[in-house]
Amino acid sequence: MSEMTPYVLVLYYSRSGATATMAQQIAAGVESVPGIQARLRTVAPVSTTCEAVDPEIPAEGAVYADLDDLRNCSALALGSPTRFGNMAAPLKYFIDSTSSLWMNGALIDKPASAFTSTSSLHGGQESTLLTMLVPLLHHGMVYAGVPYSETTLLETQTGGTPYGASHLAGTRSDRSVDEHERALCIAQGKRLARLALALHAMRQEAL
């Protein structure tokens, strides 16, 4: 990937694989738009055992994010399974480490969105997305959900909200991302990519 090519950072935490699948579909939506790329990154799990040390590179899947991934992105898609109506602790831990970016205004005027997966239909999808939105607003980011011009929002019987893509994983977390949920992930990625290019150009003109 060229350092000059703008990219959307698709940053997520996934425990059972559904959020990772959604991240991949959002990345596919991003990369369907010419002139921009997707960068998939995850975060390390957290442990209550202070001596526990995770390897620097995960055994599989996306590599762990660092602050430079976030600092240099043109847009952000933030994904997490829900934990009592909020984002999972590993992702929250990473977001809590971004104070230096906030102090420097590194993310101001960059578009952002969120996505989530829950085990039950009313298990906190919308509240999770809304709480994920809060730190992004503190960073000065421009939030972009999924507009109702995406008619799949009116057709889905499982995941999908105007606040961001979502997925119903089932009580055993083994339900696959269905065609409606997948379509909304792709649409969210496309929208984020288009906004990223427009706002990237605006920021470049201001330099």
N, C-alpha and C positions, 0 to 999 in steps of 0.2 A: 504493500500500500504506500503510495506516495505521501510524503509529509504535507504536500501542498493540496492534496485532495481532501475536501471537507468530508467529515464522517459523522454519523449518528452513533452515539454510544448507547448500546442496548445492554443495560446493566441489570442483573437479576440475581436472586437467590432461589434455588429450587431444591426441594427435599425429595419429592417423588417423581420428578421429571416433567410434570405438566407445565410448570412455569418456564422451564427450559425450552419446551416445544413451542410455547407461545412466543418466546424470545426469538426463536429461529424464524417463525412466520413473520414477525414484525421486521426482522432483518431482511427477509425476502422482499417485503413491501418496500423497504428503503431502497434496496438495490435494483428495484424495477424502475427507479427514477434515474435518468442519466445525470452524471456529474457529481454523484455523491455515493459514499459507501457506508456500510454498517460495520461496527466494531463490537463483537460480542464479548462481554466480560461478566464474570461472576464474583462473588465474595466468599471468603472463607467462613466456615461455621465458627460459632463462638462456643467456649467451653467454660464450665464452672471450675474446672481443675486448672489452677494457675500454671502448673508445670507442663500442660499439654501443648505440643508444638505441631502445627500442621506443615506439611511440605510446601515449599514455595510455589510449586506447580501442581495443580490437581492431577489425579491419575487419569481422568477423562474429562471431556467437555471443554468449555471455555476456560481460559486462564484467569487468574485473579486480577481485579482492577487495581490500579494505583491512581493517585491524585492527578497525574499527568494525563491519563486517559480522559478524565473529567474536564480538566483545565483546557485541553486542546480540542474538545469536541465542538461540533456546530449545533448539536441538539442531543437531547437525552431521552431515552425511554427507560423507565424504572419499573422493574417487575418483582413481585413477591407473592408467595402464598399468604393467605390471611392468618393472623394469629389474634384471635379475640377481637376482630374488627380493626386490626392494625397491621402494619408491615412486620415481617419476621425480624427477630433480634439481630441476625448477622448483617442484614441490609441496613437497619437502623444504626448499628455500630459503625458501619462505613460512612454513612451520611453524617453521623456525629463527628467524624474526623475531618470534615471539610471546612472548618472555620477559616483556614488560611485563604481558601478560595473566596469565601464570603467577604473577608476583609479587603481583598484585592478587587472585588467586583468581577471576578473572572467569568461568571456565568450570566451576567446581566444581559438581557435581550436575546438570550438563546431559547428556542422553543423546547418544551418538555412535555412528556405524557407519562402515563402509568398504566400498568396492567396487573391482573391478579388472578388467582385460582382459589376456589373454596371447595370444601367437601360437601357442603349442603347449599341448596338454592338460596336460602336467606341467611347465609352464614357470614355476612359482613363484607360482601364484594364492594358495595358502594362506599361504605365507611372506610374500608382499607384504602381505596383509591383517593378518597378525600383527605385522609390523614397523610398519605404519601405526597399529596399536592402541597401541604403546608410548608415543608422545608424548601421546596422548589420555589415557592413564592418569596420566601425569605432571601433566597439567592438572586431574586430579581428575574427569574426565568418567566417565559411567556407560555402559559399552560394551554395545551391543545388536546381536547378530548376527541370523541367520535360524533360528528354531527348526524342528525336524522336524515340528511341526504343519503346516508348509507342505509338503504331500506332494509338491509339485513337486521338492523336493530328492531324493526317491527315484525320480523319473521322468527327470530330466535326464540326457542322455548327453554333455553338453558342460560348460557353466559352472554354477556354483551350489555354495556351501559354507555350512556353519553359521556360519562366521566373517564372512560377508557375500556379497553377490551378486558373481558373476564371469561372464566371457564368454570364449569361445574365438574369437579373431579370425582364426585361420588363418595360415599362414606368410607370406602376402602382405597380411595385415591387411585383408582384404576380405570376410570372412564377416560377414553381418548378425547382429544380436542376434536369437536365435530366440525362439519363444513361451515356452519354459520359462525362459530367462534373463530375458526381459521380465517374466514373471509374478513371478519372485523379486525383481526390482528394485522392482516395484510393492508387493509384500508388505513389503519392507524399508522403503520409504517410509511405508507405513501404520503399521507398528509404531513407527517412530521418531516419527511425528506423535502417536500416542496417548500414548507415553511422555513426549514433550515437553510436552503439555498437562497431564498428571498432575504432572510434576515442576515445571512452571512454577507451577501452583497451590500446590504445597507451598512453593516458595520465596517466593511472594507472601504466604502466611500467616505465614512466618517473619519478614517485615519489620516 
